Amino acid sequence: MTAKSAAISHVGKIRSNNQDSGYAGKHLFVVADGMGGHAGGDVASAIAIKRIAEVDKDYPTADDAEFALQSALIAANSLLAETVFEHSELTGMGTTVSGLLRVGDTVAIAHIGDSRIYLFRDGELEQVSSDHTFVQRLVDSGRITPDEAAVHPRRSVLMRVLGDVDASPEIDTTLHDTKPGDRWLICSDGLSSYVSHEKMTAILQSMPDAQAAGERLVKESLDAGAPDNVTVVIADIDETDDSGLARPVFVGSAAVPLSFDSDQRRTSLRLPTLLLHPLKATQPDPSHFEPESDGYLDELIEEDRRRARRHKLTWLVAAILAGLALVAAVFFGYQWTQSHYFVGVSEGRVAIYQGVQQNIGPITLSSVVQETSIDVDELSSFNRSSVERTINADSLDDARTIVERLADATGD
């Protein structure tokens, strides 16, 4: 590999097979994230990547490149449908695809699904593609925030994919200007779901070597638990037309022979993963496709409203219970303080107090229950010091006994 681009894919820490595929060539850079079961996902991504890689060539114009890339995705979709027809056990398989094809100072982009394309330019990282998910629709409509989308229970529901699920998928295609110094990042959600935008920005800025940057991004995802497959393709734009690798590179499922083995085994969780990442070291919900229909979206929105109402009700009940517990603690705590007595000083005379010597802010936890005629100044130095420091009593009668001893000591 050269320093100008890199392609890396890792199975992650939980899945037993890699359903991601990636490709980095001379002009074409693309990532696919398969879905549809243990075997179907890797087959789908590999078939799509190998078909799309055929368009990695020179084009006279960026428009020609855009058309070729879009046509390649449509052809891959048909090829996946044919594969399912021949292998019925793969019914429902599909794959996301996000790729770019460079022509001079322009890149043609084609995208479907929730893999992502980023542009790192002048220290800023911008997401160029838009996720084709139901939660992204909710974010776009202002119903939830991006932070809420990151933990939404339906975040794995895809609205658009390639496969046998949709004969005419809608593919996003755009043209973008590019210039020397630009760094393009294409990744599966195994990276974007577990590594923050800020962390990705810092790595891309601090590591000029594409291979080193890609490996570090994958490592960050693994350090975060990485329950999903992780695939990263980086393309750096320099002064020359050759922005790719000297030799095309396939990674992930596309790098190995196709297998239709439906073995459902999963790798066991490693103890360090469970200890270091107890919340993230769980098998993620598999991505699946749902037709883009208003009815399903309305159902999803209503489900969000019900969940929000349940959430508010839960917090309200918890707040009420916490308030009652606090009131009970204060009441019984105060009752406990009032079961104690001590002898102290009140306006220069010995007095019996009910409560404890401590105060809580402006709240006094003791009060005089009996004043005496014994002047503190008439006490011996030892008794006067003891009374000023207060003398604890087990009961009111015990406190009165202490007062009588003090009176006897003064001769009163």
N, C-alpha and C positions, 0 to 999 in steps of 0.2 A: 504494500500500500504506500501511497505517497502521503505527504502531509496535508493535501488539499481535500481529502474526503475519507470517509470511513463508514463501515457498516458492521454493527455488532448486534447479536441476539442472544438472550439467555432464557432458559426455561423457567427461571424463578425458583423460589424455595418450597413450593407446594405441589405444583402441577408435575405430572410425570412425563408429559410430552409438550413439545413446543408448537403451539398453534399459530405463532407469528411467522412471517416470512419477510425478508427484506432484500433489496437489490441496490447496488451502487455501481454505476457504469461510467461511461465517458460523458454522456449528456443526460442520462435518466437516473433518477433517484426515487425510490418508492418503498412503502411499507404497507403490509397487509396483516390484519389481525383476524384470524379465523374464528368462527362460531358454529355451533351445531353439533356438539357432542365430542367425545374423546377422540374419535377418528376423523369425523367430518371437518372439524375446524382446521386441522393441519393440512388436510387434502385441499380444502377450499383456498386457503391462502397460498399454498404452493402452486396450484394450477393457475391462479390469477396472476401471481408474480411472473411465472415463466412465460405466460402469454403476453403480458404487458411489456416484458423485457425485450420483446421483438421489435419495439419501436425505438430502441436506443440507437439512433443514427442522426446524421445531419439533415436539417430541413432548411429550405430556402427562406422561409419566414416563420415568425412566431405563430401566426394564425394556422399555418400548416401543421406545426408541432402540436398546437392545441387540439386541432381536429384529429390528428393521429392518436394522441393520448386518450381522448374521449372515445374514439372508435375502438381502441384497444381494451378499454374497460367494458364496453358493451359486448365486444367479442368474448372477453373473459366470462362475462355473465352468461352468455349462451353456452360456452364450454362447460361451465359448472352445471347448468341445467341438463346438458347431455350426459354428464358424468353421473348425475343422480338417476337419470333414466336407466343407465346401465347398471348402477349399483343402488338399488332401492334403500339399502340400509343407511345411505347417506342423506336421505330425505330431510330437508330443513337446514342443510348446511349452508353457510354463507361466509362472507368475509368483508371487512372494511378495506378500503384502498385509499391511500393518500400518496400522491406522487407529483414530481415536477420534472419538466423536460426543458433543458436550457438551449436557447438559440441566441448566441451573442450576449447582448446586454438585456435580454428578456427571458423570463421563465414562464412556461405554460404550466398551469396547475390543474390537476383533476383530483376530486375528492368525493368520497362517499363513506359515511359511517362516523366513528368517533376517534379514529386515529387522528393525529394532528400534524399540521405544518406550521413551523415558526420561522420568522425572519429575525435574526440578530444583526442589528445595524447601529453603529455609533453608540454602543453601550446599552441599547434598549432592545428588549425581547418582545416581539409582537406575535400574537397568534393570528395567522393568516386564514386558516380554515375555520369553519364553524361546525361544531358537533351536531350530527343528525340524530339527536336523542330527544326523548320526551321531556326530560328535565331541562334541556337547553331551550325547548319551546316555552317551558314555564318561566325560565329566566328571561328570555326575549320579551315575553308578554308582561313582565314585571310581577309575576305571581310569587316567585321565590327569588332569593339572592344566590349568587354564585357559591357562597359558602354553604348554603342550605342544599344546593344541587350536589355538592361534593359528598354529602352523606345521605342523600335521598335514597329510600329503599328501592326506587325504580330507576336508578341511574344507569342500570345495565340494559334498559330497553332501548333498542335502536329503531329508528324510523326508516332508515334507508341502508341497504347493504347490497352487495352482489351475491347472486346465488340462484337457487331454484325457487326462492320465495317471491320474486318479483320479476316478471318477464320484461318490463320496461322501466328499469330503475332511473330515477332522476339523479344526474351527476353534476356536481358543481364544477365549472371550469372557468378559469380567469387567467388573465395575462398580467404579469407584474414586472416592472423594471427592476433590474439588479445592477450592481456596480462592484468594482473591486473592493474587497474588505467585507462584503456581505457574507454572513454565515447562515445557511439554511439548515434547519433541524426538522427531521421527520421522525415521528415516534409513535409507538402504540400506547394505549392508555395504561400499560404497565409502568410507564415512566411518568406520564402527566398526572396520574391519579395518586402517586406516592411521593413525588418530589415537587417541592413548591416552585412557583414561578420565579421567586427570588433566588432560590438555590440554583436553578438551571441557568439563570442570567449570570450569576457569579462564576459558575464553572465555564461557560462559554466565553466569558470575558478574560478569565485568568489563564486559560490553557489554549494557546494558539495552535497546537498540534491537534488535528481533527481526531486522529485515532485515540490519543490520550484523553481528549475531552469526552469522546463517546464512551470509553471505558469507565471514566469517572462518573458519568451520568448513570450508567448501568449499576455501578457499585453503590451509588447513593440510593437507588431503588432497592437493591438487595439489603442494604443496611436498614432500610425502612420496613423490612419484612418481605417485600416483593412476592405476594401470593400469586400474582399473575405473571405471564410471560412478559419479557421486556425486550423491545427492539428499538434500536436507535440508528438512524442514518444521518450523517452530517456531510454537507457539501459546501466547501469554501470557494468563493469566487475570487479569482485573481486576474491579472492583466491578460492572461492568455485565454484562448478559446477552449483549451483542454481543462475543464473543471472537474474531471472525474478521475477514476483510478486508471492505472495503466492497463489493468485487466479487470473485466467485470467480475463482481463478487456477489454471490448469493449467500444469504444467511438464514438461519431458522429452518423451517420445514422445506423451503425451496432448495436448501443446500444438500438434501438427502433424497434418495429414491422415494417415490410415492408408495405409501403403504395403506391398505384398507383394513388393517387389523383393528378390530373393535374392542381390544382388551381394555377393560375398565379399571385397571389397577391404578392406584395413586401412590405417590411416595409418601412415606410417613413423615410427620413433622419432627424436626430435630429439636432436642431439648433447648439449645441456646436460642433458637427462634422463638420458642414458647416463652422463655424467661425474659428475653429482651424486648419482644414485641407481642405481648399477650393479646392485644386487641387487633393487630393487623395480621397475625399469623393464623389466619383462617381462610378456608377455601372461598374465594370470592363468588358472588352470584354469577353464573354464566350469562354472557351477553346473549340476547335473543331478539328476534325481529318481531315487530308488531306493525301491521299495515297502518299507514298514515290516514287515520280517520278521525273525524270530529267526535264521534261517539266515544271512542276509546280515550281521547284527550279529555273530554268532559268527565268521564268516569275517573280518570286520574286526578283531575282538579278537585272533584267532589271528595275523593279519598283523602287528598291533602287537607281539605277543609275539616273533614271528620277527625283526622289525626291532629290537626291544630286545636280543634275543640277539646279532644281528649287530653292533649298536652296542657292546655290552659286549666281544664278541670282538675287534672292531677296536681298541678302546681297550686291551685286554689285550696284543694283539700289538704295538701302538704303544709301550706302556709297556716291554715286554720289549726291543724293538729299541732304544728310547732308553736303557734300562739298560745293554745290551751296548755301545752306542756310548760311553756315559760311562765304562764300565770300560776299554774299549779306549783311549779318550783319556787316561785317567789312567795306564794302563800304559805306553803309548808316550811320553807326556809325561815320566814319571819316567825312562824309559830314556834319553831325550834329555838330561835334566839330568845323568845319571851319565856322560855322555861328555865332560863338562867338568871342568877342574881349575883351582885357584887357590892362591896362596900367602898365608897369613894367620898369625894368632897363636893359639896354643893353650897356655894356662897359662903365659904369659909367654915362650914360645919360638916360634921360627919353625916352621911346619908346612905340610905339603902337604895340601890338601883335595880330595876328589872330589865333584863336584856344582856347584851354583850357590849364590850368596850369599843368595838370597831364601828365605823360609820361607812356607808356607801355613798360617796359624794356628799350631797346635801342631806341625805337621808340618815337620821339618827336611829340607831338600833337599841337605844336604852332610854329609860325615863325614871325619874325619882318616884319611889313608891312610899318612902317613909323618911322624913327629915328628923334629925335629933337636935338636942340642945348642946351637944358636945362641940366645943370650939376646937378646931384643928390645932391652933397654936398652943392649947393646953396639953396636948399629947407629948409624950417623950419623943426624942428625935427619931428613934427607931419606929415607933408606932405612927408618927406623923408621916415619915417616908413611905411606910407600907400603905397607909390610906391614900396618899397622893398617887401611888402607883396602882391603886385599887387592890382589894382583896376578894378573890373569888369565893362564892358560897354555893353549896349544893342545893340549897332551897331557901325560902324566905325565913323559915325558922332558924336555919343555920346562920343566915345573915344577921338576924336579931341577936343570936348568941354571941357573934363576933362583936357587935355593938356593945353588948353588956360587958364584955371583957375589957373593951376600950374605956368604958365609963368607970369600971372598977379601978382601972389603972390610973385614972385622973383623980379618983377620990370622990366623984359625983355619985 
